[in-house]
Amino acid sequence: MISGFTTSTPVPLYWSSSGPPGSDTLLILHGGPGAQHDYLLPQMLELARDRQCVFYDQRGGGRSRHDDDRALVTWQSQVLDCEAVARELTPGPLTLVGYSWGALLALLYAVEAAHGRVSPRPDRLVLIDPAPISRTWRNAFEAEFARRQQGPAVQALRTELSDSGLQERDPVAYRQRLFELSVAGYFANPRAARSLTPFRITGRVQQSVWESLGDYDLTDALRDVHCPALVVHGREDPIPLDSSRATANALQADLIVLDACGHVPYVEQPDALFGAIRSFLDRTVAHPLRTE
């Protein structure tokens, strides 16, 4: 794996690349907003077995935090950063692989590219449990996630931790368990959260990006995007399946729904997820020259 910082973005963004150079390149967009790419690892490196995978920490998160992040980071600035990263680090055909918020970022980028506001246009889109494409579906997701976090399964895990004496015996392990409890509602089986690499969210970045979207709804705008696309959604994801169905319909894309899976298929159903992605990439061909 090689890594560095971008030189073409308004502020340096940390990136890393893994996989055979000169092969089909995937630009992988992590979730958040305000997180970093590390929490997709090591599982997402499965894609690097036969393709070059480029990751980067989006502005305001991970090793791409800067003093001037106090200025608003918006969806528009994230799209422009994505454009610059794509031009600098993926000079061939552009395949965007987005997870959660990263999938919504990929969609926002694709819409802007369809109207000539950024370039290159993506040649392919892989959207893994995309964040809701409308404010209405986002509100539904937030309510469902809150319900799960207060539900009996997660409450039982909280009681188990409280009774364990772990806080006094091993404070580091205790903090790890607190992280797992904070994300347990994303999983079909809350105990599977133990396999998720810990991460931190920069709260002000997350808030400013979502506020910049306002009362958004991408349903109609997505019909202007014309490229092969794959949408994968865990059946037990707290994000409404209807949002991913609408995404797939607007893009005329394949939709694969994974059973016994919540919001983190690369942890819960990695074989099914990566098999679906690899099959999609193998049967779709990125253009040898970019579509500007």
Kinemage of the C-alpha trace (Angstrom):
@kinemage 1
@onewidth
@group {chain A} dominant
@subgroup {mainchain}
@vectorlist {calphas} color= white
{ca met a 1} P 0.000 0.000 0.000
{ca ile a 2} L 1.264 3.474 -0.866
{ca ser a 3} L -0.042 6.748 0.532
{ca gly a 4} L 0.401 10.495 0.468
{ca phe a 5} L -1.431 13.807 0.342
{ca thr a 6} L -3.131 15.385 -2.648
{ca thr a 7} L -1.588 18.460 -4.242
{ca ser a 8} L -4.534 19.575 -6.396
{ca thr a 9} L -7.224 20.063 -3.733
{ca pro a 10} L -7.778 23.332 -1.813
{ca val a 11} L -6.382 21.605 1.291
{ca pro a 12} L -4.208 18.443 1.286
{ca leu a 13} L -6.264 15.260 1.539
{ca tyr a 14} L -4.731 12.024 2.752
{ca trp a 15} L -4.952 9.104 0.325
{ca ser a 16} L -3.800 5.517 0.121
{ca ser a 17} L -3.727 3.053 -2.756
{ca ser a 18} L -3.543 -0.725 -2.842
{ca gly a 19} L -3.747 -3.345 -5.565
{ca pro a 20} L -2.016 -4.080 -8.858
{ca pro a 21} L -0.989 -0.811 -10.544
{ca gly a 22} L -2.167 -0.315 -14.084
{ca ser a 23} L -5.259 -2.427 -13.498
{ca asp a 24} L -8.884 -1.320 -13.398
{ca thr a 25} L -8.888 1.495 -10.785
{ca leu a 26} L -11.635 2.015 -8.207
{ca leu a 27} L -12.018 5.307 -6.326
{ca ile a 28} L -13.592 4.297 -3.023
{ca leu a 29} L -15.597 6.870 -1.049
{ca his a 30} L -16.060 6.252 2.658
{ca gly a 31} L -19.094 7.089 4.753
{ca gly a 32} L -19.657 9.828 7.302
{ca pro a 33} L -19.583 12.679 6.500
{ca gly a 34} L -16.647 13.602 8.721
{ca ala a 35} L -15.167 10.105 9.014
{ca gln a 36} L -12.088 8.524 7.403
{ca his a 37} L -11.396 5.630 5.092
{ca asp a 38} L -9.641 3.378 7.631
{ca tyr a 39} L -12.855 1.897 9.006
{ca leu a 40} L -13.510 0.229 5.639
{ca leu a 41} L -10.352 -1.788 6.203
{ca pro a 42} L -9.258 -4.488 6.135
{ca gln a 43} L -12.407 -5.938 4.556
{ca met a 44} L -12.644 -3.596 1.538
{ca leu a 45} L -9.126 -4.560 0.530
{ca glu a 46} L -10.717 -7.695 -0.890
{ca leu a 47} L -11.362 -5.566 -3.981
{ca ala a 48} L -7.628 -4.831 -4.217
{ca arg a 49} L -6.834 -8.459 -4.995
{ca asp a 50} L -7.395 -7.817 -8.698
{ca arg a 51} L -7.986 -4.066 -9.022
{ca gln a 52} L -6.228 -0.949 -7.854
{ca cys a 53} L -8.208 0.685 -5.033
{ca val a 54} L -7.697 4.345 -4.189
{ca phe a 55} L -9.052 5.576 -0.848
{ca tyr a 56} L -8.929 9.079 0.594
{ca asp a 57} L -10.004 10.781 3.795
{ca gln a 58} L -12.619 13.333 2.836
{ca arg a 59} L -12.071 16.904 3.949
{ca gly a 60} L -12.621 17.386 7.663
{ca gly a 61} L -12.115 13.744 8.666
{ca gly a 62} L -9.242 11.436 9.559
{ca arg a 63} L -5.882 12.707 8.341
{ca ser a 64} L -7.641 15.320 6.188
{ca arg a 65} L -8.603 17.503 9.158
{ca his a 66} L -7.276 21.059 9.025
{ca asp a 67} L -7.493 24.215 11.109
{ca asp a 68} L -9.684 25.869 8.476
{ca asp a 69} L -12.264 23.070 8.756
{ca arg a 70} L -14.116 25.513 10.993
{ca ala a 71} L -15.315 27.001 7.716
{ca leu a 72} L -18.324 25.164 6.343
{ca val a 73} L -17.651 21.896 4.591
{ca thr a 74} L -20.599 21.367 2.251
{ca trp a 75} L -21.751 18.702 -0.159
{ca gln a 76} L -20.577 20.989 -2.954
{ca ser a 77} L -17.037 21.225 -1.555
{ca gln a 78} L -16.963 17.452 -1.110
{ca val a 79} L -17.998 16.981 -4.751
{ca leu a 80} L -15.280 19.384 -5.943
{ca asp a 81} L -12.731 17.550 -3.809
{ca cys a 82} L -13.834 14.273 -5.370
{ca glu a 83} L -13.349 15.778 -8.830
{ca ala a 84} L -9.811 16.889 -7.995
{ca val a 85} L -8.909 13.541 -6.407
{ca ala a 86} L -10.242 11.658 -9.434
{ca arg a 87} L -8.200 13.801 -11.815
{ca glu a 88} L -5.034 13.545 -9.726
{ca leu a 89} L -5.097 9.901 -8.640
{ca thr a 90} L -7.243 7.969 -11.142
{ca pro a 91} L -6.177 9.132 -14.612
{ca gly a 92} L -7.983 6.281 -16.365
{ca pro a 93} L -11.719 5.500 -16.518
{ca leu a 94} L -13.558 6.585 -13.371
{ca thr a 95} L -15.317 3.911 -11.335
{ca leu a 96} L -16.762 5.269 -8.085
{ca val a 97} L -17.401 2.812 -5.257
{ca gly a 98} L -19.313 4.546 -2.486
{ca tyr a 99} L -20.400 3.259 0.900
{ca ser a 100} L -23.222 4.887 2.905
{ca trp a 101} L -22.643 8.679 2.760
{ca gly a 102} L -19.877 7.920 0.239
{ca ala a 103} L -22.489 6.390 -2.068
{ca leu a 104} L -24.609 9.527 -1.775
{ca leu a 105} L -21.493 11.585 -2.520
{ca ala a 106} L -20.942 9.443 -5.620
{ca leu a 107} L -24.524 10.158 -6.697
{ca leu a 108} L -24.160 13.894 -6.081
{ca tyr a 109} L -20.961 13.844 -8.116
{ca ala a 110} L -22.644 11.904 -10.928
{ca val a 111} L -25.543 14.392 -11.067
{ca glu a 112} L -23.141 17.354 -11.195
{ca ala a 113} L -21.110 15.601 -13.904
{ca ala a 114} L -24.262 14.905 -15.938
{ca his a 115} L -24.820 18.673 -16.110
{ca gly a 116} L -21.205 19.486 -16.928
{ca arg a 117} L -20.389 21.087 -13.589
{ca val a 118} L -17.599 18.606 -12.785
{ca ser a 119} L -15.622 16.168 -14.886
{ca pro a 120} L -14.868 13.454 -15.710
{ca arg a 121} L -18.202 11.714 -15.732
{ca pro a 122} L -18.152 8.401 -13.881
{ca asp a 123} L -17.999 5.354 -16.125
{ca arg a 124} L -19.490 3.072 -13.455
{ca leu a 125} L -21.078 3.399 -10.022
{ca val a 126} L -21.050 0.846 -7.206
{ca leu a 127} L -23.336 2.002 -4.392
{ca ile a 128} L -23.138 0.033 -1.141
{ca asp a 129} L -26.030 0.733 1.253
{ca pro a 130} L -26.318 4.317 0.031
{ca ala a 131} L -27.388 7.009 2.450
{ca pro a 132} L -31.010 8.102 1.865
{ca ile a 133} L -31.557 10.045 -1.344
{ca ser a 134} L -34.185 12.333 0.199
{ca arg a 135} L -34.724 14.158 3.475
{ca thr a 136} L -37.921 12.177 4.031
{ca trp a 137} L -36.070 8.870 3.860
{ca arg a 138} L -33.258 10.288 5.989
{ca asn a 139} L -35.777 11.214 8.673
{ca ala a 140} L -37.147 7.662 8.539
{ca phe a 141} L -33.626 6.262 8.888
{ca glu a 142} L -32.825 8.438 11.902
{ca ala a 143} L -36.031 7.364 13.647
{ca glu a 144} L -35.387 3.676 12.957
{ca phe a 145} L -31.769 3.842 14.091
{ca ala a 146} L -32.797 5.565 17.329
{ca arg a 147} L -35.459 2.901 17.889
{ca arg a 148} L -32.911 0.116 17.453
{ca gln a 149} L -30.400 1.762 19.765
{ca gln a 150} L -33.054 1.801 22.481
{ca gly a 151} L -34.340 -1.678 21.637
{ca pro a 152} L -33.948 -4.802 23.781
{ca ala a 153} L -31.018 -6.300 21.837
{ca val a 154} L -28.768 -3.269 22.280
{ca gln a 155} L -30.002 -2.637 25.820
{ca ala a 156} L -29.030 -6.201 26.720
{ca leu a 157} L -25.516 -5.529 25.421
{ca arg a 158} L -25.327 -2.347 27.511
{ca thr a 159} L -26.339 -4.265 30.628
{ca glu a 160} L -23.824 -6.982 29.831
{ca leu a 161} L -21.052 -4.399 29.542
{ca ser a 162} L -22.100 -2.595 32.718
{ca asp a 163} L -22.025 -5.827 34.696
{ca ser a 164} L -18.709 -7.000 33.228
{ca gly a 165} L -16.335 -4.851 35.291
{ca leu a 166} L -14.422 -4.185 32.071
{ca gln a 167} L -14.182 -0.442 32.693
{ca glu a 168} L -11.945 -1.007 35.732
{ca arg a 169} L -10.167 -4.097 34.413
{ca asp a 170} L -9.312 -2.917 30.878
{ca pro a 171} L -10.228 0.724 30.069
{ca val a 172} L -9.044 0.411 26.457
{ca ala a 173} L -11.250 -2.617 25.807
{ca tyr a 174} L -14.101 -0.831 27.572
{ca arg a 175} L -13.844 2.142 25.195
{ca gln a 176} L -13.841 -0.276 22.278
{ca arg a 177} L -17.061 -1.838 23.566
{ca leu a 178} L -18.628 1.618 23.937
{ca phe a 179} L -17.842 2.283 20.279
{ca glu a 180} L -19.426 -1.025 19.285
{ca leu a 181} L -22.581 -0.167 21.217
{ca ser a 182} L -22.766 3.223 19.485
{ca val a 183} L -23.029 1.522 16.078
{ca ala a 184} L -24.802 -1.721 17.042
{ca gly a 185} L -28.122 -0.542 15.600
{ca tyr a 186} L -26.654 -0.626 12.101
{ca phe a 187} L -26.249 -4.401 12.213
{ca ala a 188} L -28.707 -7.228 11.665
{ca asn a 189} L -26.942 -8.923 14.588
{ca pro a 190} L -25.750 -6.184 16.994
{ca arg a 191} L -22.906 -8.404 18.240
{ca ala a 192} L -21.366 -8.257 14.760
{ca ala a 193} L -20.342 -4.669 15.544
{ca arg a 194} L -17.250 -6.211 17.177
{ca ser a 195} L -15.808 -6.742 13.689
{ca leu a 196} L -16.061 -3.095 12.617
{ca thr a 197} L -12.845 -1.072 12.693
{ca pro a 198} L -13.393 1.871 15.100
{ca phe a 199} L -13.677 5.377 13.697
{ca arg a 200} L -14.450 8.913 14.783
{ca ile a 201} L -16.802 11.445 13.251
{ca thr a 202} L -15.931 15.147 13.143
{ca gly a 203} L -19.298 16.399 14.313
{ca arg a 204} L -19.177 19.903 12.868
{ca val a 205} L -18.306 18.523 9.427
{ca gln a 206} L -21.110 15.991 9.553
{ca gln a 207} L -23.573 18.685 10.600
{ca ser a 208} L -22.482 21.236 8.007
{ca val a 209} L -22.663 18.747 5.126
{ca trp a 210} L -26.156 17.549 6.018
{ca glu a 211} L -27.346 21.117 6.586
{ca ser a 212} L -25.994 22.123 3.174
{ca leu a 213} L -28.271 19.535 1.544
{ca gly a 214} L -31.358 21.165 3.032
{ca asp a 215} L -34.694 19.557 2.159
{ca tyr a 216} L -33.088 17.486 -0.580
{ca asp a 217} L -34.528 14.846 -2.928
{ca leu a 218} L -32.356 13.383 -5.683
{ca thr a 219} L -34.982 11.058 -7.153
{ca asp a 220} L -35.635 13.043 -10.315
{ca ala a 221} L -32.064 14.304 -10.740
{ca leu a 222} L -30.699 10.760 -10.825
{ca arg a 223} L -32.557 10.107 -14.084
{ca asp a 224} L -29.987 12.335 -15.802
{ca val a 225} L -27.154 9.954 -14.840
{ca his a 226} L -26.383 7.437 -17.557
{ca cys a 227} L -23.766 4.835 -16.709
{ca pro a 228} L -23.783 1.224 -15.516
{ca ala a 229} L -24.573 1.080 -11.804
{ca leu a 230} L -24.977 -1.466 -9.040
{ca val a 231} L -26.901 -0.858 -5.814
{ca val a 232} L -26.424 -3.233 -2.871
{ca his a 233} L -28.610 -2.947 0.234
{ca gly a 234} L -28.842 -5.025 3.408
{ca arg a 235} L -32.417 -6.092 4.011
{ca glu a 236} L -32.139 -5.162 7.719
{ca asp a 237} L -30.394 -1.849 7.140
{ca pro a 238} L -32.071 0.936 9.168
{ca ile a 239} L -31.906 3.001 5.973
{ca pro a 240} L -35.201 2.347 4.158
{ca leu a 241} L -34.897 -0.186 1.358
{ca asp a 242} L -37.317 2.003 -0.609
{ca ser a 243} L -34.575 4.631 -0.916
{ca ser a 244} L -32.238 2.160 -2.617
{ca arg a 245} L -35.094 0.861 -4.777
{ca ala a 246} L -35.786 4.402 -5.955
{ca thr a 247} L -32.078 4.911 -6.615
{ca ala a 248} L -31.855 1.742 -8.702
{ca asn a 249} L -35.029 2.602 -10.607
{ca ala a 250} L -33.839 6.130 -11.441
{ca leu a 251} L -30.447 4.857 -12.598
{ca gln a 252} L -31.883 1.783 -14.325
{ca ala a 253} L -29.397 -0.100 -12.183
{ca asp a 254} L -29.143 -3.582 -10.746
{ca leu a 255} L -30.369 -3.844 -7.144
{ca ile a 256} L -29.125 -6.663 -4.939
{ca val a 257} L -30.708 -7.097 -1.502
{ca leu a 258} L -28.660 -9.103 0.982
{ca asp a 259} L -30.547 -11.132 3.576
{ca ala a 260} L -29.339 -11.383 7.197
{ca cys a 261} L -27.543 -8.097 6.656
{ca gly a 262} L -27.848 -4.580 7.983
{ca his a 263} L -25.890 -1.486 6.981
{ca val a 264} L -22.408 -3.024 6.980
{ca pro a 265} L -22.369 -5.804 4.361
{ca tyr a 266} L -18.578 -5.851 4.124
{ca val a 267} L -18.644 -7.144 7.713
{ca glu a 268} L -21.929 -9.076 7.761
{ca gln a 269} L -22.047 -10.613 4.273
{ca pro a 270} L -18.627 -10.067 2.682
{ca asp a 271} L -18.750 -13.033 0.307
{ca ala a 272} L -22.116 -12.009 -1.131
{ca leu a 273} L -21.127 -8.333 -1.319
{ca phe a 274} L -17.764 -8.768 -2.993
{ca gly a 275} L -19.074 -11.493 -5.269
{ca ala a 276} L -21.790 -9.131 -6.502
{ca ile a 277} L -19.351 -6.256 -6.989
{ca arg a 278} L -16.794 -8.382 -8.801
{ca ser a 279} L -19.472 -9.838 -11.074
{ca phe a 280} L -20.732 -6.342 -11.927
{ca leu a 281} L -17.244 -5.012 -12.642
{ca asp a 282} L -16.344 -8.040 -14.749
{ca arg a 283} L -19.394 -7.690 -16.978
{ca thr a 284} L -19.226 -3.908 -17.407
{ca val a 285} L -16.414 -2.245 -19.261
{ca ala a 286} L -15.083 1.184 -18.383
{ca his a 287} L -14.253 3.294 -21.405
{ca pro a 288} L -10.557 3.350 -22.306
{ca leu a 289} L -10.783 7.129 -22.610
{ca arg a 290} L -12.502 9.397 -20.142
{ca thr a 291} L -15.857 10.979 -20.875
{ca glu a 292} L -15.305 14.638 -20.114
